[in-house]
Amino acid sequence: MMDTVSDHHIDGKHFAAQLRAKIAAEVSELKEMSGQVPGLAVILVGDDPASRVYVANKHRQTVEAGMKSLEFRLSEQTTQTELLALVQRLNDNRSVHGILVQLPLPAQIEAYTVINAIAVEKDVDGFHVLNAGRLATGQASLVPCTPLGSIMLLKDRLGDLSGLHAVVVGRSNIVGKPLSQLLLAENCTVTVAHSRSRNLPEICRSADILVAAVGRPEMIKGDWIKPGAVVIDVGINRLSDAGGVRLVGDVATSEAGHATAITPVPGGVGPMTIACLLSNTLEAFRQSLAPAAT
């Protein structure tokens, strides 16, 4: 078990650094064995400031792990046909093992058309409908990075999750749904709630594991959390006040002192997302090296 915990905060930044170091060591070993390295292609359409920072961080950490990083920055006016043509070229490129199209996309491009055009074995975001279906039916798949990182942090803190009641607040295809599937696979009893659930505070208070993934700043209050619960706060929200802009999660952390542990924002789940992207790219590379079944 990786040493990632303080008295109260779950240190995702430290865990992610250890995971990236482990990945880099394995990349080095596989390079020596095969003469190849994993290749990750990231496509950014438009100039969204948050996406631009995120893509730059992905590039830096990919290179630090010993992988090949390819970046494609396209204009806001790029058509869906042009983007799909680029995706197909990357599908056909044997030196590319992972393909990621940064979301959100401009209005003229249908996100799921593009996501499902990515070769399923190169879908390191885990968003392709086949990977989603495999995850839902308990088959091997590439798993969305934020849910995967959340499960790693939970298992590091709690060990065996069997029998625990997990409440996931949020039902997105990117976090809420896949994370609920991962928790089911760990033998948790899982409740999926959302902003329209009745008696949401009461539902949250029943949780041994509470996951907040609704994208609403500090929506979940301290008295919604059962004493002794472990809280995974996936939210990253920017609030402006007299002190400037600050990042907060979906949980009012200042009120959540009676939780056994909680992921801070920033420094909790966020750093795990890129580390798990590298882990998925490494897994896709491993699969590409495996001999074809006869």
C-alpha positions as CSV (number, residue, x, y, z in Angstrom):
1,M,0.0,0.0,0.0
2,M,1.4,3.4,-1.0
3,D,2.0,5.8,1.8
4,T,-0.3,8.7,0.8
5,V,-2.3,9.7,3.8
6,S,-2.1,12.4,6.4
7,D,-4.3,12.5,9.5
8,H,-7.3,13.8,7.5
9,H,-6.4,14.6,3.9
10,I,-5.8,12.0,1.2
11,D,-2.7,13.2,-0.6
12,G,-3.5,12.5,-4.2
13,K,-0.5,14.6,-5.3
14,H,1.9,12.3,-3.5
15,F,0.2,9.1,-4.6
16,A,0.2,10.3,-8.2
17,A,3.9,11.1,-8.1
18,Q,4.6,7.6,-6.9
19,L,2.4,6.1,-9.5
20,R,4.1,8.1,-12.3
21,A,7.5,6.9,-11.0
22,K,6.4,3.3,-11.1
23,I,5.1,3.9,-14.7
24,A,8.3,5.5,-15.8
25,A,10.3,2.5,-14.5
26,E,8.1,0.1,-16.4
27,V,8.3,2.2,-19.6
28,S,12.1,2.0,-19.3
29,E,12.0,-1.8,-18.9
30,L,9.7,-2.3,-21.9
31,K,11.8,0.0,-24.0
32,E,14.9,-2.1,-23.3
33,M,12.9,-5.3,-24.1
34,S,11.1,-4.1,-27.3
35,G,13.0,-1.0,-28.5
36,Q,9.7,0.9,-28.4
37,V,8.0,3.4,-26.1
38,P,4.3,4.2,-25.6
39,G,3.0,7.0,-27.7
40,L,0.2,9.3,-26.5
41,A,-1.5,11.7,-29.0
42,V,-3.5,14.6,-27.5
43,I,-5.8,16.7,-29.7
44,L,-6.9,20.2,-28.6
45,V,-9.5,22.0,-30.7
46,G,-9.9,25.7,-30.0
47,D,-8.2,27.7,-27.3
48,D,-10.0,27.1,-24.1
49,P,-7.7,28.4,-21.3
50,A,-8.3,25.6,-18.9
51,S,-7.9,22.9,-21.6
52,R,-4.7,24.5,-22.7
53,V,-3.2,24.3,-19.3
54,Y,-4.4,20.7,-18.9
55,V,-2.9,19.7,-22.2
56,A,0.4,21.3,-21.3
57,N,0.5,19.3,-18.0
58,K,-0.3,16.1,-19.9
59,H,2.6,16.7,-22.3
60,R,5.1,17.4,-19.6
61,Q,4.2,14.4,-17.5
62,T,4.1,12.1,-20.6
63,V,7.6,13.1,-21.5
64,E,8.8,12.8,-17.9
65,A,7.5,9.2,-17.8
66,G,9.7,8.3,-20.9
67,M,6.8,8.2,-23.3
68,K,6.4,9.9,-26.7
69,S,4.0,12.9,-26.6
70,L,2.3,14.1,-29.8
71,E,0.2,17.3,-29.6
72,F,-2.2,18.5,-32.3
73,R,-3.7,22.0,-31.8
74,L,-6.5,22.8,-34.1
75,S,-8.4,26.0,-34.7
76,E,-11.9,26.7,-33.2
77,Q,-13.3,26.5,-36.8
78,T,-12.1,22.9,-37.4
79,T,-14.8,20.8,-38.9
80,Q,-16.0,17.4,-37.6
81,T,-14.8,15.8,-40.9
82,E,-11.3,17.3,-40.5
83,L,-11.1,16.1,-36.9
84,L,-12.3,12.6,-37.8
85,A,-9.7,12.4,-40.5
86,L,-6.9,13.2,-38.0
87,V,-8.3,10.6,-35.6
88,Q,-8.2,8.0,-38.4
89,R,-4.6,8.8,-39.2
90,L,-3.7,8.3,-35.5
91,N,-5.7,5.0,-35.4
92,D,-3.5,3.8,-38.3
93,N,-0.2,5.0,-36.8
94,R,1.4,2.0,-35.0
95,S,3.7,4.3,-33.0
96,V,0.6,5.9,-31.3
97,H,-0.9,3.7,-28.5
98,G,-3.2,6.2,-26.9
99,I,-5.4,8.9,-28.4
100,L,-7.2,11.6,-26.4
101,V,-9.4,14.3,-27.7
102,Q,-9.6,17.1,-25.1
103,L,-13.2,18.1,-24.1
104,P,-15.2,20.3,-24.5
105,L,-15.3,20.5,-28.3
106,P,-16.7,23.4,-30.3
107,A,-20.4,23.4,-31.0
108,Q,-20.0,22.2,-34.6
109,I,-18.5,18.9,-33.5
110,E,-20.5,16.1,-31.9
111,A,-18.3,14.7,-29.1
112,Y,-19.4,11.1,-29.0
113,T,-19.1,10.8,-32.8
114,V,-15.4,11.6,-32.4
115,I,-14.9,9.6,-29.2
116,N,-16.4,6.5,-30.8
117,A,-14.2,7.0,-33.9
118,I,-11.1,6.4,-31.8
119,A,-9.8,2.8,-32.0
120,V,-11.2,1.1,-28.9
121,E,-7.7,-0.2,-27.9
122,K,-6.3,3.4,-28.1
123,D,-9.2,5.0,-26.1
124,V,-7.1,5.9,-23.1
125,D,-9.8,8.2,-21.8
126,G,-12.1,5.1,-21.5
127,F,-15.0,7.0,-23.0
128,H,-15.6,4.8,-26.1
129,V,-19.0,3.0,-26.0
130,L,-17.3,-0.4,-26.2
131,N,-15.1,0.4,-23.2
132,A,-18.1,1.7,-21.3
133,G,-20.0,-1.5,-22.1
134,R,-17.1,-3.7,-21.1
135,L,-16.7,-1.9,-17.8
136,A,-20.5,-2.2,-17.1
137,T,-20.4,-5.9,-17.8
138,G,-17.3,-6.7,-15.8
139,Q,-15.0,-7.3,-18.7
140,A,-11.4,-6.0,-19.1
141,S,-11.5,-2.4,-20.5
142,L,-9.7,0.9,-20.5
143,V,-11.3,2.8,-17.6
144,P,-12.0,6.5,-17.4
145,C,-9.1,8.2,-15.6
146,T,-10.8,10.2,-12.8
147,P,-12.9,7.2,-11.6
148,L,-9.8,4.9,-11.8
149,G,-7.8,7.4,-9.7
150,S,-10.6,7.7,-7.2
151,I,-10.7,3.9,-6.7
152,M,-7.0,3.7,-6.2
153,L,-7.1,6.4,-3.5
154,L,-10.0,4.6,-1.8
155,K,-8.3,1.2,-1.8
156,D,-5.1,2.8,-0.5
157,R,-6.9,4.3,2.4
158,L,-9.4,1.6,3.2
159,G,-8.0,-1.6,1.7
160,D,-10.9,-4.0,1.1
161,L,-14.0,-2.1,0.1
162,S,-16.4,-5.1,0.3
163,G,-19.7,-4.5,1.9
164,L,-19.3,-0.7,2.4
165,H,-22.1,1.6,1.3
166,A,-20.9,4.0,-1.4
167,V,-23.0,6.9,-2.4
168,V,-22.0,8.6,-5.7
169,V,-23.5,12.0,-6.1
170,G,-23.4,12.6,-9.9
171,R,-24.4,10.5,-12.9
172,S,-22.1,11.7,-15.7
173,N,-20.7,9.3,-18.2
174,I,-17.2,10.7,-17.4
175,V,-17.2,10.2,-13.6
176,G,-20.5,9.1,-11.9
177,K,-21.5,6.1,-13.9
178,P,-18.1,4.5,-14.4
179,L,-17.2,5.1,-10.8
180,S,-20.4,3.4,-9.6
181,Q,-19.4,0.4,-11.8
182,L,-15.9,0.3,-10.3
183,L,-17.4,0.4,-6.8
184,L,-19.7,-2.5,-7.6
185,A,-16.8,-4.5,-8.9
186,E,-15.2,-3.9,-5.4
187,N,-18.3,-5.4,-3.8
188,C,-19.6,-2.2,-2.4
189,T,-23.3,-1.5,-2.1
190,V,-23.8,1.5,-4.4
191,T,-26.3,4.3,-4.5
192,V,-26.2,6.7,-7.4
193,A,-27.8,10.1,-6.4
194,H,-27.8,13.4,-8.2
195,S,-29.1,17.0,-7.9
196,R,-32.8,15.9,-8.4
197,S,-32.7,13.0,-5.8
198,R,-35.2,13.4,-3.0
199,N,-33.8,13.7,0.5
200,L,-30.2,14.0,-0.8
201,P,-28.7,15.0,2.6
202,E,-30.2,11.9,4.1
203,I,-28.9,9.7,1.3
204,C,-25.4,11.1,1.8
205,R,-25.5,10.6,5.5
206,S,-25.9,6.8,4.9
207,A,-22.6,6.6,3.1
208,D,-19.4,4.9,4.3
209,I,-17.9,6.2,1.1
210,L,-19.2,9.5,-0.3
211,V,-18.2,10.6,-3.8
212,A,-19.1,14.2,-4.8
213,A,-19.1,14.6,-8.6
214,V,-21.8,17.1,-9.4
215,G,-19.8,20.2,-10.4
216,R,-21.6,22.5,-7.9
217,P,-19.3,24.4,-5.6
218,E,-19.5,23.3,-1.9
219,M,-23.0,21.8,-2.5
220,I,-22.5,19.0,0.0
221,K,-22.4,20.4,3.5
222,G,-20.6,19.0,6.6
223,D,-23.8,17.7,8.2
224,W,-24.5,15.6,5.1
225,I,-21.5,13.5,6.0
226,K,-21.7,10.5,8.3
227,P,-19.0,10.6,11.1
228,G,-16.2,8.3,10.0
229,A,-17.0,8.4,6.3
230,V,-14.3,8.7,3.6
231,V,-15.1,11.5,1.1
232,I,-13.8,11.7,-2.5
233,D,-14.4,15.2,-3.8
234,V,-14.1,15.1,-7.6
235,G,-15.3,18.7,-8.1
236,I,-13.0,21.5,-9.3
237,N,-14.9,24.8,-9.2
238,R,-13.5,28.3,-9.6
239,L,-15.0,30.9,-7.2
240,S,-14.3,34.6,-7.3
241,D,-14.5,36.7,-4.1
242,A,-12.7,39.6,-2.5
243,G,-9.5,37.5,-2.1
244,G,-9.4,36.7,-5.8
245,V,-10.1,33.4,-7.6
246,R,-9.9,30.2,-5.6
247,L,-10.5,26.5,-6.3
248,V,-13.1,24.6,-4.3
249,G,-14.6,21.2,-4.6
250,D,-18.2,20.0,-4.4
251,V,-17.9,19.5,-0.7
252,A,-17.8,22.3,1.9
253,T,-14.4,21.0,3.2
254,S,-14.3,23.4,6.1
255,E,-17.4,21.8,7.6
256,A,-16.3,18.2,7.0
257,G,-13.9,17.7,9.9
258,H,-15.8,14.6,11.2
259,A,-15.0,12.6,8.0
260,T,-12.3,10.1,8.6
261,A,-10.5,11.3,5.4
262,I,-11.2,13.6,2.5
263,T,-9.5,14.5,-0.8
264,P,-8.6,18.2,-0.8
265,V,-9.2,20.5,-3.7
266,P,-6.7,21.1,-5.2
267,G,-4.3,18.2,-4.6
268,G,-6.7,15.3,-4.2
269,V,-8.3,13.5,-7.2
270,G,-7.0,16.0,-9.8
271,P,-3.3,14.8,-9.9
272,M,-4.5,11.2,-10.2
273,T,-6.3,11.9,-13.5
274,I,-3.2,12.5,-15.6
275,A,-1.3,9.7,-13.7
276,C,-4.1,7.3,-14.6
277,L,-4.0,8.5,-18.2
278,L,-0.4,7.5,-18.3
279,S,-1.3,4.2,-16.7
280,N,-3.9,3.6,-19.4
281,T,-1.4,4.5,-22.2
282,L,1.1,2.0,-20.7
283,E,-1.6,-0.7,-20.6
284,A,-2.5,0.0,-24.2
285,F,1.2,-0.2,-25.2
286,R,1.5,-3.5,-23.3
287,Q,-1.5,-4.9,-25.2
288,S,0.0,-3.8,-28.5
289,L,3.2,-5.9,-27.7
290,A,1.2,-9.0,-26.7
291,P,1.3,-11.7,-29.4
292,A,-2.0,-11.9,-31.4
293,A,-4.3,-14.7,-30.4
294,T,-4.4,-17.5,-32.9
